[in-house]
Structures are given as C-alpha cells and as structure tokens.
C-alpha cells in the first residue's frame, strides 16, 4: 500500500496505522505489530509494495471504535495451497472467544468466505457467504454489513448476500482468524486494506477498487 510510508492514520490505516517499518538492505521492510509479531513487506514494484504472510504471521490492531455497520476491503494474492478455514482478515472481540465477529477465511477448495457471527460460534442470526474458487491471482474482496444485510463482492461484483444479527467488536486481525482460537495462518500477499464504519454500496466499492486512499476519507 502506498500509505506504508506515510504517518500512521488511526482507524483509517492502510497497513501503516498499526505498525512500524524497518527498511532492510535488501529493499524489503519488516513490519512489526504491537505484540512483536513480524511480517515481511515485499516491494513488488517501485509504486506497489504489499504485505507478504508466510504462514506464521499475523497483525493485530486492537481498541478500535465499535464496528457495527462496517465494510472490509482488501486486495489478496493467496498461495495456490490453501489452509482450510485459515483467517485472512476480520473483526473479533477484545477478549477473544469464538463468537461475535466478522471474519474472512480461505478454504482448501480455493473458495473464500465471510462469516458474521452474532455470538457463540455459529449461533442464531449468523451469516455465511462463500465465493466460487479463486485462483492465485490478485483479487479484490469487499464484505459489507449495514446492521442487517450482509453482502460480499469479488472484483466489484456481488457474489452473495444474507442477513445477520451482530453488535460490534473492537479487534482487527490480518493474516489469521479474528477469534481467539487460530484455525491457521495464510500464505500470500495482502494490499490496500480498508476498514469503513458503514456499509459501502456496490458503486462505492467499484469506484475505489483501483484507488489508494489518503486515509482521512469520511468513515474510513
């Protein structure tokens, strides 16, 4: 994300709002979260850096404002071999646990799904939307929730919708599950992460797919 070199931006973090960067002689940058976990930042091109997760790493951003209606967007390039139910990104409870969350996971069959759970691991009111199998190419994911309606977009196209009952959580995790138990860690690249405090429309998702935002946009 081009925002990596800018001042951390609070809730509107690209990747930089939760990490410090340490430039290496190789040109790579080590990104370290508050708990000391480290992931590698890979420079694919002069204007297109991305985070690479090697199957062992994750980033945790805690103490966010409550995210009830919300949208989560990012670009992903996942390795061909997937870990079933490994978390890619998501929002989870401050104290851990397995309920009250909005999580995006990969599956061993190549599909990606978003699960919004109101409480207690798949209890009443949960929503589950899975995509078709996704190849190991750069793919844009967007999951939106307006307090009732849950929608998932791949490359700006609606692939599923459902309803869910959900309140809020305050931890955002990238690279593994947002719930306390870790089902696995992804291998692959993540870029252009955006967390919004409202449900984005399809037109809004499509308008920003190819755009690097400043981080001070309304609701980001």
C-alpha contacts under 8 A as a table, 3 or more apart, distances in Angstrom:
res1	aa1	res2	aa2	distance
1	X	4	X	5.68
1	X	14	X	6.48
1	X	15	X	6.95
1	X	48	X	6.51
1	X	49	X	5.62
1	X	50	X	5.90
1	X	191	X	5.65
1	X	192	X	5.20
1	X	193	X	7.98
1	X	212	X	7.30
2	X	5	X	6.68
2	X	47	X	6.75
2	X	48	X	6.75
2	X	49	X	6.84
2	X	212	X	6.90
3	X	6	X	5.25
3	X	14	X	5.80
3	X	15	X	7.22
3	X	16	X	6.62
3	X	212	X	7.70
3	X	214	X	7.25
4	X	14	X	6.86
4	X	15	X	6.09
4	X	16	X	4.93
5	X	16	X	7.40
6	X	16	X	7.23
7	X	16	X	7.27
7	X	17	X	7.64
8	X	13	X	6.55
8	X	16	X	5.15
8	X	17	X	4.00
8	X	18	X	6.98
8	X	19	X	7.89
9	X	12	X	5.49
9	X	13	X	5.10
9	X	14	X	7.79
9	X	16	X	7.23
9	X	17	X	4.94
9	X	215	X	6.22
9	X	216	X	7.59
10	X	13	X	5.70
10	X	17	X	5.29
10	X	18	X	7.64
11	X	17	X	7.05
11	X	64	X	6.65
11	X	195	X	7.48
11	X	220	X	6.87
12	X	17	X	7.11
12	X	194	X	6.93
12	X	195	X	6.62
12	X	196	X	7.78
12	X	215	X	5.01
12	X	216	X	6.78
12	X	220	X	4.82
13	X	16	X	5.73
13	X	17	X	4.14
13	X	18	X	7.03
13	X	193	X	7.64
13	X	194	X	7.16
13	X	195	X	7.91
13	X	215	X	6.42
14	X	17	X	6.42
14	X	192	X	6.08
14	X	193	X	5.41
14	X	194	X	6.34
14	X	215	X	7.04
15	X	18	X	6.66
15	X	19	X	7.15
15	X	191	X	7.99
15	X	192	X	7.62
15	X	193	X	6.71
16	X	19	X	5.34
16	X	20	X	7.03
18	X	33	X	6.35
18	X	34	X	7.54
18	X	60	X	8.00
18	X	61	X	6.12
19	X	31	X	5.99
19	X	32	X	5.53
19	X	33	X	5.06
19	X	34	X	7.20
20	X	31	X	5.88
20	X	32	X	5.90
20	X	33	X	7.26
21	X	29	X	6.09
21	X	30	X	5.85
21	X	31	X	5.17
21	X	32	X	7.12
22	X	29	X	5.27
22	X	30	X	5.23
22	X	31	X	6.84
23	X	27	X	6.54
23	X	28	X	6.21
23	X	29	X	4.48
23	X	30	X	6.71
24	X	27	X	5.43
24	X	28	X	5.41
24	X	29	X	5.60
24	X	30	X	7.39
25	X	28	X	7.34
27	X	43	X	7.01
28	X	40	X	7.05
28	X	41	X	5.73
28	X	42	X	5.36
28	X	43	X	6.12
29	X	40	X	6.15
29	X	41	X	4.87
29	X	42	X	6.87
30	X	38	X	6.52
30	X	39	X	6.05
30	X	40	X	4.89
30	X	41	X	5.77
31	X	38	X	5.55
31	X	39	X	5.35
31	X	40	X	6.05
31	X	41	X	6.42
32	X	35	X	7.90
32	X	36	X	5.79
32	X	37	X	5.60
32	X	38	X	4.41
32	X	39	X	6.55
32	X	59	X	7.93
33	X	36	X	5.52
33	X	37	X	5.63
33	X	38	X	6.60
33	X	59	X	5.87
33	X	60	X	6.76
33	X	61	X	7.92
34	X	37	X	7.45
34	X	60	X	7.72
37	X	57	X	6.68
37	X	58	X	6.92
37	X	59	X	7.11
38	X	57	X	6.55
38	X	58	X	7.61
38	X	59	X	7.98
39	X	51	X	7.31
39	X	52	X	6.81
39	X	53	X	6.15
39	X	54	X	7.74
39	X	57	X	5.79
39	X	58	X	7.04
39	X	59	X	7.95
40	X	51	X	6.19
40	X	52	X	5.59
40	X	53	X	6.92
41	X	49	X	7.05
41	X	50	X	5.92
41	X	51	X	4.52
41	X	52	X	5.88
42	X	49	X	5.83
42	X	50	X	5.52
42	X	51	X	5.96
42	X	52	X	6.28
43	X	46	X	6.94
43	X	48	X	6.67
43	X	49	X	4.44
43	X	50	X	6.52
44	X	48	X	5.90
44	X	49	X	5.60
44	X	50	X	7.16
45	X	48	X	5.01
45	X	49	X	6.49
46	X	49	X	7.33
49	X	191	X	7.81
50	X	189	X	6.27
50	X	190	X	6.07
50	X	191	X	5.13
51	X	189	X	5.44
51	X	190	X	5.34
51	X	191	X	6.33
52	X	187	X	7.41
52	X	188	X	5.56
52	X	189	X	4.42
52	X	190	X	6.55
53	X	56	X	7.09
53	X	57	X	5.86
53	X	58	X	7.27
53	X	175	X	6.53
53	X	186	X	6.40
53	X	187	X	5.14
53	X	188	X	5.41
53	X	189	X	6.29
53	X	190	X	7.91
54	X	57	X	6.51
54	X	186	X	7.01
54	X	187	X	4.83
54	X	188	X	6.73
55	X	184	X	7.84
55	X	185	X	4.84
55	X	186	X	5.02
55	X	187	X	4.74
56	X	185	X	5.88
56	X	186	X	7.73
57	X	175	X	6.43
57	X	176	X	7.75
57	X	185	X	6.77
58	X	173	X	7.02
58	X	174	X	5.58
58	X	175	X	4.45
58	X	176	X	5.89
58	X	185	X	7.43
59	X	173	X	5.63
59	X	174	X	5.11
59	X	175	X	6.53
60	X	171	X	7.00
60	X	172	X	5.89
60	X	173	X	4.57
60	X	174	X	6.58
61	X	64	X	7.41
61	X	171	X	5.77
61	X	172	X	5.05
61	X	173	X	6.24
62	X	94	X	7.11
62	X	170	X	6.18
62	X	171	X	4.30
62	X	172	X	6.22
63	X	94	X	7.44
63	X	170	X	5.43
63	X	171	X	6.12
64	X	67	X	7.76
64	X	170	X	4.77
64	X	171	X	6.26
64	X	172	X	7.69
65	X	170	X	6.11
66	X	168	X	5.40
66	X	169	X	5.72
66	X	170	X	5.43
67	X	70	X	5.83
67	X	167	X	7.91
67	X	168	X	5.04
67	X	169	X	5.97
67	X	170	X	6.69
67	X	197	X	6.02
68	X	145	X	7.94
68	X	146	X	7.74
68	X	147	X	6.43
68	X	166	X	7.06
68	X	167	X	5.41
68	X	168	X	4.54
68	X	169	X	7.47
68	X	197	X	7.41
68	X	198	X	7.94
69	X	144	X	7.80
69	X	145	X	5.27
69	X	146	X	4.50
69	X	147	X	5.06
69	X	197	X	6.00
69	X	198	X	4.82
69	X	199	X	5.92
70	X	144	X	5.96
70	X	145	X	5.38
70	X	146	X	6.62
70	X	195	X	7.19
70	X	196	X	5.38
70	X	197	X	4.55
70	X	198	X	4.34
70	X	199	X	5.18
70	X	200	X	7.93
71	X	142	X	6.94
71	X	143	X	5.52
71	X	144	X	4.23
71	X	145	X	6.22
71	X	194	X	7.90
71	X	195	X	5.79
71	X	196	X	4.97
71	X	197	X	6.68
71	X	198	X	6.10
71	X	199	X	5.28
71	X	200	X	6.25
72	X	90	X	7.85
72	X	141	X	7.98
72	X	142	X	5.63
72	X	143	X	5.33
72	X	144	X	6.59
72	X	193	X	7.51
72	X	194	X	5.89
72	X	195	X	4.83
72	X	196	X	6.54
73	X	140	X	7.39
73	X	141	X	5.58
73	X	142	X	4.31
73	X	143	X	6.56
73	X	192	X	7.64
73	X	193	X	5.69
73	X	194	X	5.05
73	X	195	X	6.56
74	X	140	X	5.89
74	X	141	X	5.54
74	X	142	X	6.74
74	X	190	X	6.86
74	X	191	X	5.95
74	X	192	X	5.23
74	X	193	X	4.37
74	X	194	X	6.30
75	X	138	X	6.52
75	X	139	X	5.56
75	X	140	X	4.39
75	X	141	X	6.19
75	X	190	X	5.71
75	X	191	X	5.04
75	X	192	X	5.99
75	X	193	X	7.12
76	X	137	X	7.90
76	X	138	X	5.57
76	X	139	X	5.41
76	X	140	X	6.40
76	X	141	X	7.51
76	X	188	X	7.30
76	X	189	X	5.60
76	X	190	X	4.64
76	X	191	X	6.43
77	X	136	X	5.75
77	X	137	X	5.41
77	X	138	X	4.67
77	X	139	X	6.46
77	X	188	X	5.56
77	X	189	X	4.96
77	X	190	X	6.58
78	X	82	X	7.69
78	X	136	X	5.46
78	X	137	X	7.38
78	X	186	X	7.55
78	X	187	X	6.15
78	X	188	X	4.22
78	X	189	X	6.20
79	X	82	X	6.61
79	X	136	X	5.90
79	X	187	X	5.62
79	X	188	X	5.14
80	X	135	X	7.23
80	X	136	X	5.60
81	X	108	X	7.27
82	X	86	X	7.99
82	X	106	X	6.77
82	X	107	X	6.29
82	X	108	X	4.87
82	X	109	X	7.65
82	X	110	X	6.82
82	X	186	X	7.29
82	X	187	X	7.61
83	X	86	X	5.45
83	X	106	X	6.86
83	X	107	X	6.28
83	X	108	X	5.55
83	X	184	X	6.49
83	X	185	X	7.34
83	X	186	X	6.76
84	X	106	X	6.20
84	X	107	X	4.22
84	X	108	X	4.48
84	X	109	X	7.89
84	X	184	X	7.67
85	X	105	X	5.40
85	X	106	X	5.36
85	X	107	X	5.19
85	X	108	X	7.58
85	X	183	X	6.13
85	X	184	X	6.93
86	X	105	X	5.40
86	X	106	X	5.59
86	X	107	X	7.16
86	X	176	X	5.99
86	X	177	X	6.41
86	X	182	X	7.60
86	X	183	X	5.24
86	X	184	X	4.23
86	X	185	X	5.39
86	X	186	X	6.01
87	X	90	X	7.50
87	X	103	X	6.98
87	X	104	X	5.93
87	X	105	X	4.22
87	X	106	X	6.48
87	X	174	X	7.72
87	X	175	X	6.20
87	X	176	X	3.95
87	X	177	X	3.91
87	X	178	X	7.04
87	X	182	X	7.74
87	X	183	X	6.99
87	X	184	X	6.56
87	X	185	X	6.42
87	X	186	X	6.80
88	X	103	X	7.79
88	X	104	X	5.55
88	X	105	X	5.12
88	X	106	X	6.70
88	X	174	X	5.92
88	X	175	X	4.84
88	X	176	X	5.32
88	X	177	X	6.74
88	X	185	X	7.65
88	X	186	X	6.33
89	X	103	X	6.08
89	X	104	X	5.32
89	X	105	X	7.11
89	X	172	X	7.41
89	X	173	X	5.47
89	X	174	X	4.37
89	X	175	X	5.96
89	X	176	X	6.36
89	X	177	X	6.67
89	X	178	X	6.86
90	X	101	X	7.43
90	X	102	X	5.47
90	X	103	X	4.02
90	X	104	X	5.71
90	X	172	X	5.70
90	X	173	X	5.50
90	X	174	X	6.79
90	X	177	X	6.88
90	X	178	X	5.21
91	X	101	X	5.51
91	X	102	X	5.10
91	X	103	X	6.06
91	X	169	X	6.11
91	X	170	X	6.75
91	X	171	X	5.45
91	X	172	X	4.52
91	X	173	X	6.40
91	X	178	X	5.54
92	X	96	X	6.83
92	X	99	X	7.80
92	X	100	X	6.58
92	X	101	X	4.56
92	X	102	X	6.61
92	X	103	X	7.57
92	X	169	X	5.29
92	X	170	X	6.46
92	X	171	X	5.19
92	X	172	X	6.43
92	X	173	X	7.68
92	X	178	X	4.73
92	X	179	X	5.41
93	X	96	X	5.21
93	X	97	X	6.89
93	X	99	X	7.69
93	X	100	X	6.39
93	X	101	X	6.59
93	X	168	X	7.92
93	X	169	X	4.74
93	X	170	X	5.92
93	X	171	X	6.01
93	X	178	X	7.86
93	X	179	X	7.09
94	X	169	X	6.76
94	X	170	X	5.76
94	X	171	X	5.63
95	X	180	X	7.85
96	X	178	X	7.98
96	X	179	X	5.58
96	X	180	X	4.22
96	X	181	X	7.84
97	X	179	X	5.68
97	X	180	X	4.94
97	X	181	X	7.20
98	X	101	X	7.79
98	X	119	X	7.66
98	X	120	X	6.12
98	X	121	X	5.31
98	X	179	X	5.18
98	X	180	X	6.31
98	X	181	X	7.10
99	X	117	X	5.80
99	X	118	X	6.42
99	X	119	X	4.14
99	X	120	X	4.27
99	X	121	X	4.75
99	X	122	X	7.31
99	X	179	X	7.21
100	X	116	X	7.59
100	X	117	X	5.22
100	X	118	X	4.61
100	X	119	X	4.28
100	X	120	X	6.90
100	X	121	X	7.94
100	X	166	X	6.76
100	X	167	X	7.32
100	X	168	X	7.06
100	X	169	X	6.80
101	X	115	X	7.82
101	X	116	X	5.76
101	X	117	X	5.30
101	X	118	X	6.73
101	X	119	X	7.54
101	X	166	X	7.82
101	X	168	X	7.42
101	X	169	X	6.40
101	X	178	X	7.29
101	X	179	X	7.21
102	X	114	X	7.03
102	X	115	X	5.76
102	X	116	X	4.34
102	X	117	X	6.41
102	X	178	X	7.83
103	X	114	X	5.51
103	X	115	X	5.35
103	X	116	X	6.47
103	X	177	X	6.91
103	X	178	X	6.26
104	X	112	X	7.08
104	X	113	X	5.60
104	X	114	X	4.26
104	X	115	X	6.44
104	X	177	X	7.92
105	X	112	X	5.72
105	X	113	X	5.50
105	X	114	X	6.40
105	X	177	X	7.41
106	X	110	X	6.93
106	X	111	X	6.09
106	X	112	X	4.47
106	X	113	X	6.49
106	X	186	X	7.97
107	X	110	X	5.54
107	X	111	X	5.35
107	X	112	X	6.02
107	X	113	X	7.84
108	X	111	X	7.32
109	X	133	X	6.63
110	X	132	X	7.70
110	X	133	X	4.39
110	X	134	X	5.43
110	X	135	X	7.00
111	X	130	X	6.60
111	X	131	X	5.50
111	X	132	X	5.41
111	X	133	X	4.06
111	X	134	X	5.75
112	X	130	X	5.75
112	X	131	X	5.49
112	X	132	X	7.51
112	X	133	X	7.21
112	X	134	X	7.33
113	X	128	X	6.99
113	X	129	X	5.43
113	X	130	X	4.03
113	X	131	X	6.05
114	X	128	X	5.94
114	X	129	X	5.48
114	X	130	X	6.57
114	X	143	X	7.25
114	X	152	X	7.58
115	X	126	X	7.29
115	X	127	X	5.67
115	X	128	X	4.58
115	X	129	X	6.60
116	X	126	X	5.64
116	X	127	X	5.12
116	X	128	X	6.60
116	X	164	X	6.74
116	X	166	X	7.29
117	X	120	X	7.45
117	X	121	X	6.63
117	X	122	X	5.80
117	X	123	X	6.93
117	X	125	X	7.12
117	X	126	X	4.56
117	X	127	X	6.57
117	X	164	X	7.52
117	X	165	X	7.59
117	X	166	X	6.66
118	X	122	X	7.75
118	X	123	X	6.89
118	X	124	X	7.40
118	X	125	X	6.23
118	X	126	X	5.92
118	X	164	X	7.32
118	X	165	X	5.47
118	X	166	X	4.29
118	X	167	X	6.80
119	X	122	X	7.19
119	X	123	X	6.12
119	X	166	X	7.69
120	X	123	X	5.55
122	X	126	X	5.75
123	X	126	X	6.04
125	X	163	X	7.54
125	X	164	X	4.95
125	X	165	X	4.89
125	X	166	X	7.68
126	X	163	X	7.78
126	X	164	X	5.26
126	X	165	X	6.61
127	X	150	X	7.38
127	X	162	X	6.05
127	X	163	X	6.07
127	X	164	X	5.18
128	X	162	X	7.40
129	X	151	X	7.84
129	X	152	X	7.01
129	X	160	X	5.91
129	X	161	X	6.76
129	X	162	X	7.27
130	X	160	X	7.33
131	X	134	X	7.71
131	X	154	X	7.89
131	X	159	X	6.38
131	X	160	X	7.55
134	X	137	X	7.86
134	X	139	X	7.96
139	X	154	X	7.08
139	X	155	X	6.27
140	X	154	X	5.67
140	X	155	X	4.75
140	X	156	X	7.37
140	X	209	X	7.23
141	X	152	X	7.48
141	X	153	X	5.98
141	X	154	X	4.99
141	X	155	X	6.45
141	X	156	X	7.86
142	X	152	X	5.76
142	X	153	X	5.07
142	X	154	X	6.57
142	X	156	X	7.64
142	X	205	X	7.28
143	X	150	X	7.33
143	X	151	X	5.75
143	X	152	X	4.47
143	X	153	X	6.35
144	X	149	X	7.99
144	X	150	X	5.70
144	X	151	X	5.25
144	X	152	X	6.45
144	X	198	X	7.79
144	X	199	X	4.89
144	X	200	X	6.15
145	X	148	X	6.74
145	X	149	X	5.60
145	X	150	X	4.50
145	X	151	X	6.56
145	X	198	X	7.33
145	X	199	X	5.15
146	X	149	X	5.61
146	X	150	X	6.92
146	X	198	X	6.43
146	X	199	X	4.93
147	X	164	X	7.54
147	X	165	X	7.09
147	X	166	X	6.93
147	X	167	X	7.90
148	X	163	X	5.33
148	X	164	X	5.45
148	X	165	X	6.27
148	X	166	X	7.98
149	X	161	X	7.16
149	X	162	X	6.01
149	X	163	X	4.58
149	X	164	X	6.54
150	X	161	X	5.48
150	X	162	X	5.18
150	X	163	X	5.46
150	X	164	X	6.72
151	X	158	X	7.16
151	X	159	X	7.82
151	X	160	X	5.85
151	X	161	X	4.32
151	X	162	X	6.59
152	X	158	X	5.95
152	X	159	X	5.87
152	X	160	X	5.53
152	X	161	X	6.44
153	X	156	X	5.32
153	X	157	X	5.00
153	X	158	X	4.38
153	X	159	X	5.57
153	X	160	X	7.40
153	X	202	X	7.83
154	X	157	X	5.30
154	X	158	X	6.61
154	X	159	X	6.64
155	X	206	X	7.73
155	X	209	X	7.63
156	X	202	X	6.71
156	X	205	X	6.10
156	X	206	X	5.00
156	X	209	X	7.42
157	X	202	X	7.63
158	X	161	X	7.86
158	X	202	X	7.60
171	X	178	X	7.42
172	X	178	X	6.71
173	X	176	X	6.65
173	X	177	X	6.88
173	X	178	X	5.30
174	X	177	X	7.75
174	X	178	X	7.87
175	X	185	X	5.88
175	X	186	X	5.70
176	X	182	X	6.56
176	X	183	X	7.49
176	X	184	X	6.17
176	X	185	X	4.77
176	X	186	X	6.44
177	X	180	X	7.52
177	X	181	X	7.34
177	X	182	X	5.38
177	X	183	X	6.45
177	X	184	X	7.21
177	X	185	X	7.68
178	X	182	X	7.83
179	X	182	X	6.87
182	X	185	X	7.62
190	X	193	X	7.54
192	X	212	X	6.92
194	X	220	X	7.02
195	X	220	X	5.94
196	X	199	X	7.34
196	X	200	X	7.79
196	X	219	X	5.42
196	X	220	X	4.54
197	X	219	X	5.30
197	X	220	X	6.52
198	X	219	X	6.79
200	X	204	X	5.92
200	X	205	X	6.35
201	X	204	X	5.13
201	X	205	X	6.25
202	X	205	X	5.06
202	X	206	X	6.13
203	X	206	X	5.17
203	X	207	X	6.04
204	X	207	X	5.06
204	X	208	X	6.46
205	X	208	X	5.60
205	X	209	X	6.23
206	X	209	X	5.42
207	X	210	X	7.62
207	X	211	X	7.86
208	X	211	X	4.89
208	X	212	X	7.73
213	X	216	X	7.95
213	X	217	X	7.46
214	X	217	X	6.89
215	X	220	X	6.55
216	X	220	X	6.73
217	X	220	X	5.59
